[in-house]
Amino acid sequence: MTPDPVAAVNAAYDRIEAEGRHEIWVTLRFREDVLSEAKVIAERVAAGEDLPLAGRVIAVKDNIDVAGLPTTAGAPSYLYRPTSDATAVARLRAAGAVVIGKTNLDQFATGLVGTRSPYGAVRNAWDPARISGGSSAGSAVAVALGIVDAALGTDTAGSGRVPAALNAVVGVKPTKGLVPVTGVVPACYSLDCVTVFARDLALGRLVAELMSGPDAEDPLSREARADVVLPPRPRVAVPTAEHLAGMAPGWREAFAAAAASLAATGVEIVEVDIAPLLEAAKMLYGGAFVAERYAAVGAHIEANRDQIGTGLDPTVAAIILAGAAPTAVQWAADTATLARLGAQGRVLLDGCDALLTPTTTCHPTLEEVAADPVGVNSRMGRFTNFANLLDLASLAVPAGFVDGLPFGVMFTGPAFSDRGLAELAGRLLAPSIELFVVGAHLSGQPLNSQLVQAGGTLVRPATTAAAYRLRALATTPPKPGLMRVADDGAAIEGEVWRLPAAGFGTFVAAVPAPMVIGTVELSDGIAVPGFLAEPWALESADDITSFGGWRAYLAADRTKGTMTR
């Protein structure tokens, strides 16, 4: 059912007033103007138009143009008033989304902290004493606080992913060029991506898909390619232990738990040395590529040097002005080095469908960033800085809490692997269900592949409570039928498998008669879904309870040289 656009807008403004977090915004539209727009959207829906984002309220980072609203990129001296929407914004509005305002950011999208702005430091949604992360600070916090359904950011070094992790929302960083950057103030034009924040993975991906597609005004925009279909048992790399050193207390353990949860959905986890990727990450600010930042807004800072320390952030200005120093020779050398590191990384990740890492390394306080603005910022980009340099897609998702603060992980993969990354993230985010099996779905048995294909993974061997009988059914392939009895029951051996909720539903829907999924009590007193059989199929079936399980029955049957059919 389509949400009511008018009610959604009113709820957003009520939430803004209740939160009182004015540092989120650079420009906020008048409620009455947005309500008028929402009423038109409601009328179009009532007339039968298909508007997939009708009733959705969004915010836009203030380095992305929205017609009629000023664009500042976080610098009052840079302000201009665009007459048209950025391509990404225009596509979302065409789909029924309503924009309520422009959000605060690290000035000129230079930073991962969210504090480098004359409009104020954006405080974290969970702990106002800590940073929001940047540079897309306001967008992430507006989503996390429930003010908007989704928000646009940009990402050159991790600005669409780090704030997602620190505020417990989803951050979608598409493959470079999938979303045109027409109407976006460049940070590094060849590396910039328009990104999405949302509390829901499906909505985040929908917004990204609706923005995607070539644009004649952006020569670096490109068409999506068909995603590689994930295998039944995807293979995901994780960093080796040395690359996880130096993270905030408890974060390594939280990452290990996230990797274990992903493995429980049927994903194979392998450790990989990602040193070449981390070396490439250092080149984003430490190499000649920072020259792109000077090419973007260096002239503006040069012309307004008198405002450094007031309207222009000193840290940002220093970074961008330093971009005038690299020579063409350095650029050529760094390009060659980057190509080498990228090739090494591809070799190390060969055979893996994605790389899973923590999104960032720590969650600093505002005071810690003020004391060491460059050092803290550089540590936060360890796992994000290399993605756009190496033309990789990436997706950040929440992965729990450590000491009451959000912890997030990130899936990174080759260009155009966006949908596959979303599928993997969905496995991690989705609830899982345990299933007890006793026969042809056991490990090594003929139908076990059906469990694997549904995303299942073996949890443990298990035994039922001593309240069941087992019979050999006349099916192809041979299967046993488990039934609970009031008297003369026995314990039956089997296995517990874990399936993602979606995979469980698909699997159960395909279970043929006479098999059914019911509730089975295990020997430890826990009740789980499990295979049972319909009574009519059990009436004439041989009782094989004395064997204690299907495998023992098959072994005994082979010993006798016969096979029950």
C-alpha positions in Angstrom: 0.0 0.0 0.0 1.3 3.4 -1.0 2.1 5.6 2.1 0.0 8.9 2.2 2.4 11.6 0.9 0.7 14.4 2.9 0.8 12.4 6.1 4.5 11.4 5.5 5.5 15.1 5.0 3.7 16.2 8.1 5.3 13.4 10.1 8.8 14.4 8.8 8.4 18.0 9.9 6.9 17.0 13.3 9.9 14.8 13.8 12.3 17.7 12.9 10.7 19.8 15.6 10.7 17.1 18.1 14.4 16.2 17.6 15.7 19.8 17.5 18.8 18.8 15.6 19.2 21.9 13.5 22.8 21.1 12.6 21.5 18.4 10.3 20.3 21.0 7.8 21.8 23.7 5.6 18.5 24.5 4.0 15.0 23.3 5.0 12.0 23.9 2.7 8.8 25.5 4.2 6.3 22.9 5.3 3.5 24.5 3.3 5.5 24.3 0.0 6.4 20.6 0.5 2.8 19.8 1.5 1.6 21.3 -1.8 3.9 19.1 -3.7 2.8 16.1 -1.7 -0.8 16.8 -2.5 0.0 16.7 -6.2 1.8 13.4 -5.7 -1.3 12.0 -3.9 -3.6 13.1 -6.7 -1.4 11.5 -9.3 -1.4 8.2 -7.4 -5.2 8.4 -7.1 -5.4 8.9 -10.9 -3.6 5.6 -11.4 0.0 6.7 -12.0 2.7 4.2 -11.0 5.1 6.2 -8.7 7.3 3.8 -6.8 8.5 6.4 -4.3 5.1 8.1 -3.7 4.8 8.8 0.0 8.6 8.7 0.5 10.3 11.8 2.0 13.9 12.3 1.2 16.8 14.7 2.0 19.7 15.7 -0.2 23.3 16.4 0.7 24.1 20.0 0.0 26.6 19.3 -2.7 23.8 17.9 -4.9 21.6 20.4 -6.8 17.9 20.7 -6.0 16.1 23.3 -8.2 15.2 26.4 -6.3 17.3 25.6 -3.2 20.9 27.0 -2.8 23.8 24.7 -3.1 26.7 25.5 -0.8 28.8 22.3 -0.6 29.2 23.4 3.0 30.8 26.7 2.2 28.7 29.9 2.3 31.1 31.6 0.0 30.4 29.0 -2.7 26.7 29.4 -2.7 24.8 29.3 -6.0 21.1 28.7 -6.9 20.6 26.0 -9.4 17.7 26.2 -11.8 17.4 22.5 -12.3 17.7 19.3 -10.3 20.8 17.1 -10.4 20.0 14.1 -12.6 19.8 11.8 -9.6 17.3 14.1 -7.8 15.2 14.6 -10.9 14.8 10.8 -11.3 13.7 10.4 -7.7 11.2 13.2 -8.0 9.8 11.7 -11.1 9.3 8.5 -9.1 7.2 10.4 -6.6 9.7 11.2 -3.9 9.4 14.6 -2.1 12.5 16.5 -1.1 12.3 18.4 2.2 15.7 20.0 2.4 19.5 20.0 1.9 21.7 18.4 4.6 25.0 19.5 6.2 28.3 17.9 5.3 32.0 18.1 5.7 32.9 21.1 3.6 33.4 20.3 -0.1 32.8 16.6 0.8 36.3 16.4 2.3 36.3 14.3 5.4 34.9 11.3 7.1 34.0 13.0 10.4 31.0 15.3 9.9 32.5 18.1 11.9 34.2 20.2 9.2 31.3 22.6 8.5 30.6 26.3 9.3 27.0 25.2 9.7 28.0 23.2 12.8 29.3 19.7 13.6 26.6 17.1 13.0 26.2 15.0 16.1 25.7 11.2 16.1 22.1 9.9 16.1 22.8 7.6 19.1 25.3 9.6 21.1 25.5 13.4 20.6 28.9 13.5 22.2 30.3 11.4 19.2 30.7 12.2 15.6 28.1 11.4 12.9 30.8 10.4 10.4 31.1 12.2 7.1 31.1 13.7 4.7 27.4 12.9 4.2 26.8 13.6 7.9 23.3 15.3 7.9 21.9 12.8 5.4 22.8 9.8 7.5 21.5 11.3 10.8 18.3 12.5 9.2 17.6 8.8 8.2 18.8 7.4 11.5 16.5 9.7 13.4 13.5 8.7 11.3 13.0 12.1 9.8 13.2 11.0 6.2 12.8 7.6 4.5 16.0 8.0 2.5 18.7 10.5 1.8 21.3 11.2 -0.8 25.0 11.5 -0.1 28.1 11.3 -2.1 31.1 9.0 -1.6 34.7 9.5 -2.8 36.6 8.1 0.2 33.8 6.5 2.2 31.4 9.4 2.8 28.4 7.3 2.0 29.4 4.3 4.1 31.2 5.5 7.3 28.2 7.7 8.4 25.9 4.7 7.7 28.0 2.5 10.0 28.2 5.1 12.8 24.4 5.7 12.8 23.1 2.1 12.2 21.6 2.6 8.7 22.3 1.2 5.3 24.7 2.9 3.0 24.6 2.0 -0.7 27.6 3.0 -2.8 26.9 2.0 -6.3 29.5 1.2 -8.9 31.1 4.4 -10.2 29.1 5.9 -13.1 25.9 4.0 -12.5 24.3 7.1 -11.0 25.3 10.2 -13.0 27.0 13.0 -11.1 25.4 15.8 -13.3 24.5 18.6 -10.9 26.9 17.4 -8.2 29.7 19.6 -6.9 32.8 17.5 -7.5 35.2 16.4 -4.9 37.2 14.1 -7.2 35.1 14.0 -10.4 36.5 10.7 -11.7 35.9 9.0 -8.4 32.7 10.5 -7.0 29.5 8.5 -6.5 26.0 9.5 -5.5 25.0 7.3 -2.6 21.9 6.4 -0.7 21.1 6.1 3.1 18.0 4.2 4.2 16.9 2.2 7.3 15.8 -0.6 5.0 18.1 -2.4 2.5 15.3 -2.9 0.0 14.4 0.8 -0.1 18.0 1.8 -0.3 18.5 -0.5 -3.3 15.3 0.7 -4.9 16.4 4.4 -4.7 19.8 3.5 -6.2 18.2 1.6 -9.0 15.8 4.4 -9.8 18.7 6.9 -10.0 20.9 4.7 -12.2 21.4 5.0 -16.0 23.5 6.9 -18.4 23.2 10.7 -18.8 24.4 12.6 -21.8 25.5 15.4 -19.5 27.9 13.1 -17.6 30.5 11.5 -19.9 31.6 9.1 -17.1 28.1 7.7 -16.6 27.6 4.2 -17.8 25.0 1.5 -18.2 24.6 -1.3 -15.7 25.8 -4.7 -16.8 24.2 -8.0 -15.9 25.3 -9.0 -12.4 27.1 -12.3 -11.9 24.7 -14.7 -10.3 25.9 -15.8 -6.9 26.6 -19.6 -6.6 24.6 -21.7 -4.2 27.4 -21.4 -1.7 28.9 -17.9 -2.1 32.5 -17.4 -1.1 33.3 -14.2 0.9 36.7 -13.0 1.9 37.5 -11.4 5.2 40.8 -9.7 6.2 43.5 -11.6 8.0 44.1 -10.8 11.6 46.8 -8.2 11.2 44.6 -6.0 9.1 42.0 -5.9 11.8 44.4 -4.6 14.4 43.9 -1.2 16.0 40.1 -1.2 15.9 38.0 0.1 18.8 37.6 -2.3 21.7 35.1 -5.0 21.0 34.9 -4.3 17.3 37.1 -7.3 16.2 34.8 -9.5 18.2 31.7 -7.9 16.6 33.2 -8.4 13.2 33.9 -12.0 13.9 30.3 -12.5 15.1 29.0 -10.8 11.8 31.2 -13.2 9.7 29.9 -16.2 11.7 26.3 -15.0 11.1 27.0 -14.8 7.4 28.6 -18.2 7.4 25.5 -19.6 9.1 23.5 -18.6 6.0 25.5 -20.9 3.8 28.3 -18.6 2.8 31.9 -19.9 2.8 34.2 -17.5 4.7 37.9 -17.4 3.7 40.7 -15.2 5.1 42.6 -13.2 2.5 45.6 -10.9 2.8 44.2 -7.5 1.6 47.5 -5.6 2.0 47.4 -4.4 -1.7 44.0 -2.9 -1.2 45.0 -1.1 2.0 48.1 0.2 0.3 45.9 1.6 -2.5 43.7 3.2 0.1 46.6 5.4 1.3 46.9 6.8 -2.2 43.6 8.6 -2.2 45.0 11.4 0.0 48.7 10.5 0.1 49.2 10.4 -3.6 48.8 12.7 -6.6 45.0 12.0 -6.9 44.4 14.8 -4.4 45.0 17.1 -7.3 41.4 16.3 -8.4 40.2 18.1 -5.3 42.2 21.2 -6.2 40.9 21.0 -9.8 37.3 21.0 -8.4 37.3 23.9 -5.9 40.9 25.0 -5.5 40.4 28.2 -7.4 37.5 29.1 -5.1 39.6 28.6 -2.0 42.5 30.6 -3.5 40.2 33.5 -4.2 38.8 33.4 -0.7 41.9 32.7 1.4 40.8 35.5 3.8 37.8 33.3 4.9 40.0 30.4 5.9 39.2 29.9 9.6 35.7 31.5 9.3 33.6 30.4 6.4 36.2 28.0 5.0 37.3 25.1 7.2 41.1 25.2 7.8 41.6 21.4 7.6 39.6 21.2 4.4 41.4 24.2 2.8 44.8 22.7 3.7 43.9 19.4 2.0 42.6 20.9 -1.1 45.3 23.5 -1.5 47.9 20.8 -1.2 46.4 19.3 -4.3 48.2 22.0 -6.4 51.6 20.4 -5.6 51.6 17.0 -7.4 53.2 17.0 -10.8 52.0 15.2 -14.0 55.0 12.9 -13.5 53.7 12.0 -10.0 50.2 11.4 -11.3 51.5 9.1 -14.0 53.6 7.2 -11.5 50.8 6.9 -9.0 48.4 5.7 -11.8 50.9 2.9 -12.6 51.2 2.0 -8.9 47.5 1.9 -8.4 47.1 -0.4 -11.4 49.7 -2.8 -10.0 48.0 -2.8 -6.5 44.6 -3.3 -8.1 45.9 -6.3 -10.1 47.4 -7.8 -7.0 44.1 -7.4 -5.1 42.2 -9.1 -7.9 44.5 -12.1 -7.8 44.2 -12.4 -4.0 40.4 -12.2 -4.2 40.1 -14.5 -7.2 37.3 -17.0 -6.6 35.6 -14.8 -4.0 32.2 -13.2 -4.6 32.8 -10.3 -2.2 35.0 -8.9 0.5 33.6 -8.4 4.0 35.2 -5.9 6.2 34.3 -3.6 9.1 33.1 -0.4 7.6 35.4 1.7 9.7 37.8 1.3 12.6 36.4 3.4 15.5 33.8 5.8 16.7 35.5 8.9 18.0 34.0 11.7 20.2 33.7 15.2 19.0 36.6 16.2 21.3 38.9 13.5 19.9 38.4 14.8 16.4 38.9 18.4 17.4 42.2 17.4 19.0 43.5 15.4 16.0 41.3 16.2 13.0 43.6 14.7 10.3 44.9 11.7 12.2 41.4 10.5 13.3 40.0 11.0 9.8 42.7 9.0 8.1 42.2 6.0 10.4 38.5 5.9 9.6 39.0 5.4 5.9 41.1 2.2 6.2 38.5 -0.1 4.6 36.7 2.5 2.4 39.3 4.6 0.6 40.3 2.0 -2.0 36.9 1.2 -3.4 36.5 4.0 -5.9 40.1 4.1 -6.8 39.9 0.5 -7.9 36.4 0.8 -9.4 34.6 -1.4 -6.8 31.0 -1.4 -5.7 30.3 -1.4 -1.9 27.4 -1.6 0.5 27.5 -0.8 4.2 25.0 -2.4 6.6 24.4 -2.4 10.4 25.8 -5.4 12.3 24.8 -4.8 15.9 26.1 -2.7 18.7 29.2 -2.5 20.9 28.9 -0.8 24.2 25.6 0.7 23.1 27.0 2.2 19.9 26.4 1.0 16.3 28.8 -1.3 14.6 28.7 -1.8 10.9 30.2 -4.0 8.2 30.7 -3.6 4.5 30.5 -5.8 1.4 32.8 -4.8 -1.4 33.0 -6.4 -4.8 33.9 -5.8 -8.5 32.2 -3.1 -10.6 28.6 -4.0 -11.4 28.3 -6.5 -8.5 25.9 -4.2 -6.8 22.9 -6.6 -6.8 25.0 -9.5 -5.7 26.3 -7.5 -2.8 22.7 -6.7 -1.8 21.9 -10.3 -1.8 24.8 -11.1 0.5 23.8 -8.2 2.8 20.2 -9.5 2.8 21.5 -12.8 4.1 23.2 -11.1 7.0 20.3 -8.9 7.8 17.6 -11.4 7.4 16.5 -13.6 10.2 17.3 -17.3 10.0 15.4 -20.4 10.9 16.7 -23.8 12.2 15.4 -27.0 10.6 15.7 -30.6 11.9 16.2 -33.2 9.2 16.3 -37.0 9.6 16.5 -38.5 6.1 17.3 -37.7 2.5 18.3 -34.1 3.4 21.1 -35.2 5.8 24.6 -34.3 4.8 25.8 -36.6 2.0 22.2 -37.8 1.2 20.5 -37.3 -2.2 18.4 -34.3 -1.4 21.0 -32.4 0.8 21.7 -30.1 -2.2 18.2 -28.6 -1.8 19.1 -27.3 1.6 22.4 -25.9 0.4 20.7 -24.2 -2.6 18.3 -22.5 -0.2 21.2 -21.0 1.7 21.3 -23.7 4.4 24.3 -24.5 6.5 24.8 -27.4 8.9 24.6 -26.3 12.6 25.1 -29.5 14.5 24.2 -33.2 14.8 21.1 -33.5 17.0 18.8 -36.1 18.5 15.1 -35.9 19.1 13.5 -36.4 22.5 12.6 -40.0 23.3 9.1 -39.6 21.9 9.3 -40.5 18.2 9.1 -43.5 15.8 10.8 -43.7 12.4 9.4 -45.6 9.4 10.8 -46.2 5.9 8.5 -44.6 3.3 8.0 -46.0 -0.2 9.3 -42.8 -2.0 11.9 -42.0 -4.6 14.5 -41.4 -3.4 14.0 -43.4 -0.2 13.0 -41.3 2.8 12.1 -42.0 6.4 8.9 -40.7 8.0 9.2 -39.3 11.5 6.1 -39.3 13.8 5.6 -38.4 17.4 3.9 -41.0 19.6 2.4 -41.0 23.1 4.0 -44.2 24.2 7.0 -46.4 23.3 8.9 -43.6 21.7 12.6 -43.4 21.1 15.3 -40.8 20.3 16.1 -40.5 16.6 19.3 -39.0 15.2 19.4 -36.2 12.7 20.9 -32.8 12.0 20.0 -29.2 12.6 20.4 -26.9 9.6 20.0 -23.1 9.6 18.4 -21.4 6.6 17.7 -17.7 5.9 14.1 -16.9 6.3 13.5 -16.3 2.6 15.3 -19.5 1.7 13.4 -21.4 4.3 10.1 -20.3 2.8 11.2 -21.3 -0.7 12.4 -24.7 0.6 9.2 -25.5 2.5 7.0 -24.5 -0.4 8.8 -27.2 -2.5 8.5 -30.0 0.0 6.4 -32.8 -1.6 3.8 -35.0 0.0 3.8 -37.0 2.2 6.5 -34.9 3.9 5.4 -32.0 6.1 7.2 -29.5 8.2 6.1 -29.6 11.8 7.6 -29.0 15.3 10.1 -31.5 16.6 11.3 -31.6 20.2 15.0 -32.2 20.5 16.8 -34.1 23.4 17.8 -30.8 25.0 14.2 -29.7 25.2 14.4 -27.2 22.4 11.5 -27.3 19.8 12.5 -26.5 16.2 10.8 -26.9 12.8 11.5 -30.4 11.4 10.5 -33.0 8.9 7.5 -35.2 9.8 5.2 -37.3 7.6 1.5 -37.5 7.0 -0.2 -40.3 8.8 -1.6 -42.0 5.7 2.0 -42.6 4.4 3.1 -44.2 7.7 0.4 -46.8 8.0 2.0 -49.5 5.8 5.6 -48.4 6.2 8.2 -50.5 7.9 9.1 -49.4 11.4 12.9 -48.7 11.6 13.0 -47.0 15.0 15.3 -49.6 16.4 18.1 -48.4 14.2 18.1 -45.0 15.9 18.4 -43.0 12.7 18.3 -43.1 8.9 22.0 -43.5 8.3 22.2 -46.5 10.6 19.3 -48.1 8.9 20.9 -47.6 5.4 24.2 -49.0 6.6 22.4 -52.1 8.0 20.4 -52.5 4.9 23.5 -52.4 2.7 25.2 -55.0 4.9 22.3 -57.3 4.2 22.8 -56.6 0.4 19.3 -55.2 0.0 17.7 -51.7 -0.2 14.2 -51.0 1.0 12.2 -49.2 -1.7 
